[in-house]
Amino acid sequence: MTQTLPALDRSREHLLPALRTAIARLDPASRLAASYHLGWCAPDGTPSQGNGGKAIRPALALLSAEAVGAPAAVGLPGAVAVELVHNFSLLHDDLMDGDVERRHRRTVWAIWGGDTAILTGDALLALAQEVVLEAGTPAAARAGLLLATTTRELTRGQVQDVAFETRDDVTLDECIEMASGKTGSLLAASAAIGAVLAGAAEPVETALKTFGAQVGLAFQLVDDVLGIWGDPVVTGKPVFSDLRSRKKTLPVSYTLGDPRHGPELAAWLAAPGEPDDAALRRAADLVENAGGRDWALSEARERMSLAEKALSTVDIDEEARTELTALGRFIVDRDS
């Protein structure tokens, strides 16, 4: 998919200056690594026009402020904060997964080492709290608490994800619970933090968080499909990327419960050594033949339906509701 959305374009326009101002606070080494990671420069600091990502989470944050009748600017500290937390998690994730490329560029740890990736990620996480607590609204502390609890939940999901790598009995329900933390929690916070900063009532905050959580699960389901069958030219990752690292993703976990194909896939996952292309192709075929790919895409659509239902329960700005729904559907239909 090459099209974009007005909400994403607006999000980047609002976000970039504020994000650059925040990153400028970092020490020189962390600032360089973070700027490179965000696509703003080459490893030697030479400015570049890279792809810093879609800015989905900031878009949700800004729309959530507009959803409760506030200007997008009220949600901007929250938008910056969730983008910082997201990139903190990517820096650590790349290191833990051993990924040497992201968005068609070398990852931070692959260039500067694991210590730099860890410390730069930590700096971004601390910076996120600074930015949101300095928002200057009466609800800034409430938003800061949301961000802190979200980071804890995100970490819980990541801990489960790592633990699953050494287990051969991971269930689909456990995998969904993991994804709700690793991915759903930050999207839930993103979809509510702008409204929180605007002083939204608790029922509206809850509905927006539910919307974001369900969109987050849809996002992860689609991401897991792309992690196996995505086009490397589009995704920036190798073909069969998640299978190469033997990740127990949602389609894989679904297949493990299939009596026809699950045992062979389980044996493949437990086998020693690096899989060759033929073995990876066979594993992908097992997942597809078991219905894992179709189930994941169908479940993503179902989660999007639940997200829309959550929005229908509260009185919010209709234009913002429409844009939130369009953004969720964009996530479900994406190819990168």
C-alpha positions, -999 to +999 in steps of 0.1 A: +000+000+000+014+034-010-014+057-001-015+077+031-041+095+051-046+131+059-044+123+096-010+108+091+002+137+070-010+162+097+005+141+124+040+143+109+036+181+103+028+187+140+051+160+153+084+166+136+093+200+150+083+191+185+101+157+183+133+174+171+131+199+200+128+170+224+157+150+209+179+180+210+179+177+248+199+144+247+236+141+252+255+142+219+261+105+215+225+096+223+212+124+201+232+111+171+220+075+176+184+086+180+185+110+151+200+083+129+173+058+141+146+083+132+160+087+097+172+123+102+209+117+095+236+093+084+258+076+110+283+104+107+257+130+114+252+142+079+215+152+075+193+130+054+157+127+044+150+092+057+118+075+065+111+079+102+079+057+101+042+063+096+036+082+129+005+062+135+007+065+173+011+103+173-018+106+149-040+087+173-029+110+201-037+141+182-070+128+170-079+118+206-076+154+217-097+165+187-123+138+196-131+156+228-133+190+212-097+202+220-072+215+195-047+190+182-019+211+199-033+200+233-024+164+225+010+172+210+030+164+241+013+131+243+020+125+206+057+132+211+057+110+242+042+079+226+065+082+196+095+083+219+082+053+238+076+035+205+112+041+194+126+032+227+110-002+222+122-005+186+158+002+196+157-025+223+136-049+201+162-048+173+189-057+196+170-085+213+159-099+179+194-095+163+178-075+135+205-057+115+181-037+093+151-016+099+134+006+072+161-005+047+189+009+070+213-006+095+200-007+130+216+013+158+230-017+176+245-030+143+264+002+139+273+013+174+268-018+194+243-031+220+253-007+248+244+023+226+211+009+216+201+002+252+212+035+265+196+055+237+164+036+242+165+044+279+171+081+272+141+082+249+119+066+275+130+091+302+125+119+277+089+108+270+080+113+306+096+147+307+077+159+276+043+147+289+048+160+324+057+194+310+025+196+290+012+224+313-023+211+316-040+201+349-042+165+335-004+162+328+002+140+358-027+118+348-012+115+313+022+107+328+007+079+349-009+065+318+024+065+300+042+048+329+017+021+333+017+016+296+054+012+295+052-014+322+026-033+303+046-030+270+076-045+289+054-073+303+045-083+267+081-081+256+091-104+286+065-129+275+077-127+239+113-135+249+101-163+272+082-179+244+114-184+224+124-212+247+090-228+253+074-254+231+039-252+247+029-216+239-009-214+234-027-190+211-044-174+241-010-167+256+002-153+224-028-129+222-022-118+258+015-111+249+005-091+219-020-071+239+009-059+261+037-057+235+017-038+209-019-032+221-009-013+252+009+015+235-017+019+208-043+020+236-024+048+253-019+066+221-056+066+213-064+082+247-035+103+258-045+134+239-080+132+254-065+127+288-044+159+284-076+177+274-093+166+306-117+140+291-142+122+312-133+086+323-159+068+301-145+086+270-109+077+280-119+041+285-136+039+251-106+054+234-082+030+251-104+001+241-104+013+206-066+016+206-062-018+222-082-036+196-065-017+168-032-027+184-041-064+182-052-059+146-019-042+139+001-071+155-019-097+135-012-079+103+024-074+113+028-111+120+015-119+085+039-095+070+067-110+091+063-142+071+049-132+037+057-095+034+076-082+004+111-073+016+112-044-008+082-029+011+088-041+046+126-036+047+130-070+064+142-103+049+116-127+035+103-151+062+119-128+087+099-140+118+104-176+108+141-171+105+142-162+142+116-189+150+092-165+166+060-179+179+039-152+163+001-153+162-002-173+129+025-197+141+007-202+174-026-208+156-009-234+135+007-252+165-028-260+177-037-276+143-036-314+146-026-318+109+003-294+106+011-284+142+033-313+151+055-308+121+058-271+127+066-277+164+094-301+154+107-276+130+107-248+156+126-270+180+152-282+155+188-269+160+208-249+135+200-222+110+171-230+086+178-228+049+155-212+024+138-245+016+131-252+053+117-216+057+094-221+027+081-253+041+074-238+075+055-209+058+035-235+038+026-253+070+013-221+085-007-212+054-021-247+049-033-248+085-052-216+079-029-194+100-026-167+075-063-165+067-072-167+104-048-138+113-062-115+086-098-124+095-091-119+132-075-085+124-108-074+107-128-087+137-106-067+161-112-036+140-149-042+142-146-043+180-126-011+179-153+007+160-179-006+184-160+009+213-161+043+197-198+040+191-205+039+228-194+075+235-203+110+223-172+124+205-165+147+176-178+130+145-150+141+122-124+127+147-144+095+150-143+092+112-106+098+110-099+074+139-119+047+121-101+054+088-067+052+106-076+018+121-087+004+088-055+017+072-036-003+097-055-035+090-051-031+052-014-021+052+014-040+034+044-027+054 
